[in-house]
Amino acid sequence: MSSHTSSISLDTTTATHHHSIYDSKKAEANVGPAIVDFSKESDDSEVGEPQQEYAAEAADAHHGELHRAFKSRHIQMIGLGGNVGSGLFISTGKALRYGSAPGMLIGYPLLASMLFAMLQTLTEATCLFPTSGSFVDHAARFVDPALGFAIGFLEWFGALTTLAAEGAIWPVIISYWTTSIPTAACMTIYLAIVIFFLCMPVRWYAEWQFATGAAKVTLMVVVILSMIAIVCGAGPTGSVSTAANYTQLPAFPNGFKGVANTFLLAAWAVTGQEIMGISAGEATMPRFSMPRASVNVVARLAVIYTLGVALITIAVPYTSPQLLNTSGNIATSPFVIAMTNAGIKVLPDITNVVLLVGLAGIGTEGLYQASRIQTAMARMGMMPSIFNRVDSQGRPYWSLLCCVSVACILTYINCSTSGAVAFTWFSSISAFVSLIAWTVIPITNWYMHRALRAQGDRAFQERYAYRNRFWPCGSVFLFTASVVVIGCTFYVSLFPIGGPPNATNFFENFLCLPFFLVVYLAYKLWFRTKMVDPLKADLKSGRRPLTEADYVYLDQYYSQPMWRRAMSYLRF
């Protein structure tokens, strides 16, 4: 494997060859239209040329290359829609039960601020090196190949467990109407939908993600407006909320443990946005799409989660027996509980239908993420080369086949246990993988800056270069907060709520960290990898300089008044 070396090239083609292609294409570049609708930049114009190893424009992609089919709106909706699922609709019930209102109002804003810092940090590296391996590639080329392999392998597995976790919720949602459909049949329908859209051309997947994301966001607008009405006493059996969590019940029913437990549940709801970096590897113009997506997604999620959490804590007391309880039975989401208590008949059904579709969208996203990570790692020499292969439609078919096989196994395992136990297991794995990634991303960013300084590379001084305005404070905050959240998770895993310490509970919540360390050390010792010398770090392969078309496009964008540029953020 090429992992013996201190720096990794993601392609067998040399960097010189890539630059010669770039030079020849640059001379022929179309400088773009005179008038551009910047609110949907990449839907109506093709700007930029692919300057990385294995992604190409969908129009001219050769056999064996991923396609640059993602538009700005796709990346934003993938990021936004991915966080409107079981983490918001169902795990908030458990967070409310254990942490009550104060715990949720501490945990969710903290994770949201960490999300903003992570996206700002990731965007800086992604605009410069928009490879489909994203932060996995960055960790390998700037820090240590063993670190790249360890975080890549865990993200691959974590994405598949996300798919399985969402599949475990399907029978739970369907049980709202009937329990006569076998669990395995529900999961089969779910997997069929997920696999179908991943087997379609990349653009189909992008549009499917946009459609499901738009449906979930629209639903949340309706749900939030309905919750406001319910709190005010709307509904046939509704009454004005007394806000028992704030006025009658103890503020911290489980003390610090309840708050610490909320951190992990909030992480399950908020994390996973690293996929935006991977999606940017197949975007038409990462320099424009990623910064906008990182702002838009966080702003919209902040509105959804702030209002959602506030209304949940007002409308539903944490003592409600309908919440997710410790006996292993999942009733419904806190939103549906509030609607049912108010006597609203139709909206709970609509909510659950849209949630079913949305969960399938998140499952598709997980399968996409896993297949792209596997393909990127294969091209980095970290997985068998057979997973390099991509068909003429931009689909990494061997990676997809492998990921589908593993995902089916993980999903059908849930048939042999209760939905609540499976949900806790898989959601904890997936959420904790993201916490580890959020710890690795700032480290790779620091090492990238070090390599650029050591080699005298003035990447951030170039015209229109994107630089994190909060650097280095944002990355320091992200790293510190991630370590604190991991520490709190360790504490509540070692000393669980309502019971003595036990190995089952500990490893159910905390298995990922020791597994990550084992994978990292095993790869490092087996291949004898070394920390990357900043003077030898690869600053060539995968790099995407702005083209003349990009400059024209950005000139037109930044020549507009500030208010007009701000207004363009209101659209996807």
ChimeraX attribute file (.defattr): number of C-alpha atoms within 10 A of each C-alpha:
attribute: neighborCount
match mode: 1-to-1
recipient: residues
	/A:1	11
	/A:2	15
	/A:3	23
	/A:4	16
	/A:5	17
	/A:6	23
	/A:7	24
	/A:8	23
	/A:9	23
	/A:10	23
	/A:11	18
	/A:12	9
	/A:13	11
	/A:14	13
	/A:15	19
	/A:16	11
	/A:17	10
	/A:18	18
	/A:19	18
	/A:20	11
	/A:21	14
	/A:22	19
	/A:23	13
	/A:24	10
	/A:25	14
	/A:26	17
	/A:27	10
	/A:28	9
	/A:29	17
	/A:30	16
	/A:31	17
	/A:32	17
	/A:33	14
	/A:34	8
	/A:35	9
	/A:36	15
	/A:37	12
	/A:38	22
	/A:39	19
	/A:40	17
	/A:41	22
	/A:42	22
	/A:43	16
	/A:44	12
	/A:45	16
	/A:46	19
	/A:47	25
	/A:48	26
	/A:49	24
	/A:50	29
	/A:51	23
	/A:52	24
	/A:53	24
	/A:54	26
	/A:55	26
	/A:56	24
	/A:57	21
	/A:58	20
	/A:59	10
	/A:60	10
	/A:61	18
	/A:62	18
	/A:63	13
	/A:64	18
	/A:65	23
	/A:66	28
	/A:67	29
	/A:68	26
	/A:69	26
	/A:70	26
	/A:71	27
	/A:72	24
	/A:73	22
	/A:74	29
	/A:75	30
	/A:76	25
	/A:77	25
	/A:78	28
	/A:79	29
	/A:80	26
	/A:81	26
	/A:82	29
	/A:83	25
	/A:84	24
	/A:85	24
	/A:86	24
	/A:87	22
	/A:88	22
	/A:89	20
	/A:90	22
	/A:91	25
	/A:92	29
	/A:93	30
	/A:94	21
	/A:95	27
	/A:96	30
	/A:97	26
	/A:98	25
	/A:99	29
	/A:100	29
	/A:101	28
	/A:102	16
	/A:103	26
	/A:104	28
	/A:105	18
	/A:106	16
	/A:107	23
	/A:108	25
	/A:109	17
	/A:110	16
	/A:111	24
	/A:112	22
	/A:113	16
	/A:114	25
	/A:115	24
	/A:116	20
	/A:117	26
	/A:118	25
	/A:119	27
	/A:120	23
	/A:121	27
	/A:122	28
	/A:123	29
	/A:124	22
	/A:125	24
	/A:126	29
	/A:127	26
	/A:128	21
	/A:129	28
	/A:130	33
	/A:131	31
	/A:132	29
	/A:133	31
	/A:134	28
	/A:135	29
	/A:136	29
	/A:137	29
	/A:138	29
	/A:139	28
	/A:140	30
	/A:141	32
	/A:142	30
	/A:143	27
	/A:144	24
	/A:145	32
	/A:146	28
	/A:147	28
	/A:148	26
	/A:149	26
	/A:150	24
	/A:151	26
	/A:152	26
	/A:153	22
	/A:154	24
	/A:155	26
	/A:156	23
	/A:157	22
	/A:158	26
	/A:159	32
	/A:160	29
	/A:161	28
	/A:162	29
	/A:163	31
	/A:164	30
	/A:165	27
	/A:166	27
	/A:167	32
	/A:168	30
	/A:169	25
	/A:170	23
	/A:171	23
	/A:172	21
	/A:173	23
	/A:174	17
	/A:175	17
	/A:176	13
	/A:177	10
	/A:178	10
	/A:179	12
	/A:180	8
	/A:181	11
	/A:182	12
	/A:183	21
	/A:184	17
	/A:185	13
	/A:186	18
	/A:187	23
	/A:188	16
	/A:189	13
	/A:190	26
	/A:191	22
	/A:192	11
	/A:193	16
	/A:194	25
	/A:195	18
	/A:196	11
	/A:197	22
	/A:198	22
	/A:199	16
	/A:200	13
	/A:201	16
	/A:202	22
	/A:203	19
	/A:204	14
	/A:205	23
	/A:206	22
	/A:207	18
	/A:208	19
	/A:209	26
	/A:210	23
	/A:211	19
	/A:212	23
	/A:213	27
	/A:214	17
	/A:215	16
	/A:216	25
	/A:217	20
	/A:218	12
	/A:219	18
	/A:220	18
	/A:221	13
	/A:222	13
	/A:223	19
	/A:224	17
	/A:225	13
	/A:226	19
	/A:227	24
	/A:228	17
	/A:229	15
	/A:230	24
	/A:231	22
	/A:232	15
	/A:233	16
	/A:234	18
	/A:235	18
	/A:236	11
	/A:237	13
	/A:238	19
	/A:239	14
	/A:240	12
	/A:241	14
	/A:242	15
	/A:243	18
	/A:244	18
	/A:245	22
	/A:246	15
	/A:247	10
	/A:248	10
	/A:249	14
	/A:250	13
	/A:251	16
	/A:252	17
	/A:253	17
	/A:254	18
	/A:255	15
	/A:256	16
	/A:257	23
	/A:258	23
	/A:259	28
	/A:260	27
	/A:261	28
	/A:262	30
	/A:263	27
	/A:264	27
	/A:265	27
	/A:266	24
	/A:267	27
	/A:268	28
	/A:269	26
	/A:270	27
	/A:271	27
	/A:272	25
	/A:273	23
	/A:274	22
	/A:275	26
	/A:276	27
	/A:277	29
	/A:278	24
	/A:279	29
	/A:280	30
	/A:281	30
	/A:282	27
	/A:283	31
	/A:284	28
	/A:285	26
	/A:286	28
	/A:287	26
	/A:288	21
	/A:289	25
	/A:290	28
	/A:291	21
	/A:292	20
	/A:293	26
	/A:294	26
	/A:295	15
	/A:296	20
	/A:297	23
	/A:298	22
	/A:299	14
	/A:300	14
	/A:301	20
	/A:302	18
	/A:303	10
	/A:304	18
	/A:305	20
	/A:306	16
	/A:307	15
	/A:308	22
	/A:309	20
	/A:310	13
	/A:311	21
	/A:312	27
	/A:313	23
	/A:314	21
	/A:315	26
	/A:316	27
	/A:317	24
	/A:318	25
	/A:319	16
	/A:320	14
	/A:321	10
	/A:322	16
	/A:323	25
	/A:324	23
	/A:325	17
	/A:326	12
	/A:327	9
	/A:328	15
	/A:329	15
	/A:330	24
	/A:331	20
	/A:332	21
	/A:333	26
	/A:334	30
	/A:335	25
	/A:336	21
	/A:337	20
	/A:338	23
	/A:339	24
	/A:340	18
	/A:341	17
	/A:342	20
	/A:343	15
	/A:344	19
	/A:345	13
	/A:346	10
	/A:347	16
	/A:348	19
	/A:349	15
	/A:350	12
	/A:351	20
	/A:352	20
	/A:353	13
	/A:354	17
	/A:355	23
	/A:356	21
	/A:357	20
	/A:358	27
	/A:359	27
	/A:360	27
	/A:361	30
	/A:362	27
	/A:363	28
	/A:364	28
	/A:365	28
	/A:366	28
	/A:367	27
	/A:368	29
	/A:369	25
	/A:370	30
	/A:371	27
	/A:372	26
	/A:373	26
	/A:374	29
	/A:375	30
	/A:376	27
	/A:377	27
	/A:378	20
	/A:379	25
	/A:380	28
	/A:381	20
	/A:382	21
	/A:383	17
	/A:384	14
	/A:385	14
	/A:386	14
	/A:387	22
	/A:388	24
	/A:389	19
	/A:390	22
	/A:391	15
	/A:392	15
	/A:393	20
	/A:394	26
	/A:395	23
	/A:396	24
	/A:397	20
	/A:398	18
	/A:399	25
	/A:400	23
	/A:401	15
	/A:402	14
	/A:403	22
	/A:404	20
	/A:405	11
	/A:406	15
	/A:407	25
	/A:408	17
	/A:409	11
	/A:410	21
	/A:411	25
	/A:412	19
	/A:413	14
	/A:414	23
	/A:415	17
	/A:416	10
	/A:417	11
	/A:418	15
	/A:419	22
	/A:420	20
	/A:421	18
	/A:422	22
	/A:423	24
	/A:424	16
	/A:425	18
	/A:426	26
	/A:427	29
	/A:428	26
	/A:429	26
	/A:430	25
	/A:431	28
	/A:432	27
	/A:433	27
	/A:434	24
	/A:435	26
	/A:436	20
	/A:437	24
	/A:438	29
	/A:439	21
	/A:440	22
	/A:441	25
	/A:442	26
	/A:443	19
	/A:444	26
	/A:445	23
	/A:446	17
	/A:447	20
	/A:448	22
	/A:449	16
	/A:450	17
	/A:451	23
	/A:452	18
	/A:453	14
	/A:454	14
	/A:455	13
	/A:456	10
	/A:457	12
	/A:458	10
	/A:459	16
	/A:460	15
	/A:461	10
	/A:462	10
	/A:463	9
	/A:464	15
	/A:465	15
	/A:466	20
	/A:467	18
	/A:468	19
	/A:469	11
	/A:470	12
	/A:471	16
	/A:472	13
	/A:473	12
	/A:474	21
	/A:475	26
	/A:476	17
	/A:477	16
	/A:478	26
	/A:479	23
	/A:480	15
	/A:481	19
	/A:482	21
	/A:483	16
	/A:484	14
	/A:485	22
	/A:486	20
	/A:487	13
	/A:488	20
	/A:489	25
	/A:490	20
	/A:491	17
	/A:492	22
	/A:493	24
	/A:494	19
	/A:495	16
	/A:496	18
	/A:497	16
	/A:498	9
	/A:499	8
	/A:500	9
	/A:501	14
	/A:502	12
	/A:503	9
	/A:504	12
	/A:505	18
	/A:506	18
	/A:507	18
	/A:508	17
	/A:509	24
	/A:510	21
	/A:511	19
	/A:512	21
	/A:513	19
	/A:514	11
	/A:515	13
	/A:516	19
	/A:517	14
	/A:518	13
	/A:519	18
	/A:520	20
	/A:521	17
	/A:522	14
	/A:523	19
	/A:524	21
	/A:525	11
	/A:526	10
	/A:527	16
	/A:528	15
	/A:529	19
	/A:530	17
	/A:531	17
	/A:532	22
	/A:533	18
	/A:534	22
	/A:535	14
	/A:536	14
	/A:537	22
	/A:538	23
	/A:539	22
	/A:540	16
	/A:541	22
	/A:542	27
	/A:543	22
	/A:544	24
	/A:545	21
	/A:546	24
	/A:547	22
	/A:548	19
	/A:549	19
	/A:550	23
	/A:551	17
	/A:552	16
	/A:553	23
	/A:554	16
	/A:555	12
	/A:556	15
	/A:557	18
	/A:558	12
	/A:559	9
	/A:560	11
	/A:561	9
	/A:562	10
	/A:563	8
	/A:564	13
	/A:565	15
	/A:566	11
	/A:567	11
	/A:568	15
	/A:569	15
	/A:570	10
	/A:571	10
	/A:572	20
